[in-house]
Amino acid sequence: MELNYYSDLAVRLVNSEQPERGEDTLTSVEAVRELFGAHGSMARRATEADVNRLRAVRTRLRAVFTAASEGDEVRAVDLLNALLMEFPTSPQISGHGDLDDEGRPRWHMHLAEQPANATAAYAATACMGLAFHLTDLGVDRLGICQASPCRNAYLDTSTNRSRRYCSDRCATRANVAAYRARKRLESSPAGPEAPDPAAGVRGRSGPDSGRTAEADQRSTGPGER
């Protein structure tokens, strides 16, 4: 099964929006069709209604990636299961006419698209692909880019599960920002001295301050006044 392609559909949909930047490219039927790429026959049936439908699915898929990136595996799985139940798909064996060296069909599993509408087809395929990716490689392979302000989703395919950014560009930007922050800290003068605790008492105000002053006055002996 083309697991990488199917799970990439989920990433592609989530990343059609940049919430921290206030950017959204999913604004037209043409944008919907571009999400399918060259592999979605249902893209031809896309209508204006699919823009808002896919936006709703996008919000829920982002929640899956966010929960996974925060280490909440159970929530990530529950959210994805809810999508799978709402957008079921039908697995089928397909060969696409491809033959091996001996002339036999190259059989593989294929996810049949749903006939209801373009959104149902996209969501069913994307969610099933993401589910296979999650169960095969682990929930921690789903991430949200840590380079501010980017919040792109990504699938971690690194050998040591160490990926934190959606791209080399974001990784470089984050490293440069961290380096500059360290340099500013190293070159800055020493921080201010710690405040005098007594000053806090002398300058204290609030509902208890009057009672404290009266108590101090009462505790002072006659000879000390």
Residue pairs with C-beta under 8 A, 6 or more apart in sequence:
1 108
1 109
1 110
1 111
1 132
2 108
2 129
3 129
3 132
3 133
3 136
4 133
5 39
5 129
6 111
6 125
6 126
6 128
6 129
6 130
6 132
7 126
7 129
7 130
7 132
7 133
7 155
8 129
8 155
9 35
9 122
9 125
9 126
9 129
10 61
10 64
10 126
10 127
10 129
10 130
10 153
11 153
11 154
11 155
12 35
13 26
13 35
13 54
13 57
13 58
13 61
13 122
13 126
14 58
14 61
14 62
14 65
14 152
14 153
15 152
15 153
15 166
16 24
16 25
16 26
16 31
16 35
16 58
17 23
17 24
17 25
17 26
17 55
17 58
17 62
18 24
18 149
18 150
18 151
18 152
19 151
20 148
20 149
20 150
20 151
21 149
24 55
25 31
26 32
26 35
26 51
26 54
26 55
26 58
27 51
28 51
29 46
29 47
29 48
29 50
29 51
31 51
32 43
32 46
32 50
32 51
32 54
32 118
33 40
33 43
33 44
33 46
35 43
35 54
35 122
36 42
36 43
36 46
36 118
36 122
40 113
40 118
40 121
40 122
40 125
41 113
42 113
42 114
42 117
42 118
42 121
42 122
43 118
45 117
45 118
46 118
47 117
47 118
49 117
49 119
50 117
50 118
50 119
53 117
53 119
54 118
54 119
54 122
54 123
57 83
57 87
57 119
57 122
57 123
57 126
60 79
60 82
60 83
61 83
61 126
61 127
61 130
61 153
62 153
63 79
64 76
64 79
64 80
64 83
64 130
64 142
65 76
65 142
65 143
65 144
65 153
66 144
67 73
67 75
67 76
67 79
68 76
68 134
68 139
68 140
68 141
68 142
68 143
69 142
69 143
69 144
71 140
73 139
73 140
76 134
76 139
76 142
77 134
77 139
80 127
80 130
80 131
80 134
83 123
83 127
84 127
84 128
84 131
86 123
87 114
87 120
87 123
87 124
87 127
88 114
88 124
89 111
89 112
89 113
89 114
89 124
89 125
89 127
89 128
90 111
90 112
90 114
91 109
91 110
91 111
91 112
92 109
92 110
92 111
92 112
93 107
93 108
93 109
93 110
94 107
94 108
94 109
94 110
95 105
95 106
95 107
95 108
96 106
96 110
97 105
98 105
98 106
99 105
99 106
100 106
111 124
111 125
111 128
111 129
113 121
113 124
113 125
114 120
114 121
114 124
115 121
130 142
133 141
133 142
133 155
134 141
134 142
137 156
137 157
138 161
140 156
140 161
141 155
141 156
141 157
141 161
142 153
142 155
142 156
143 153
143 154
143 155
143 156
143 163
143 164
143 166
144 151
144 152
144 153
144 154
145 151
145 152
145 153
145 154
145 164
145 165
145 166
145 167
145 170
146 164
146 165
146 174
147 165
147 166
147 170
147 171
147 173
147 174
150 165
150 166
150 170
152 166
152 167
152 170
153 166
154 163
154 165
154 166
154 167
156 162
156 163
157 163
164 171
164 174
165 171
165 174
204 212
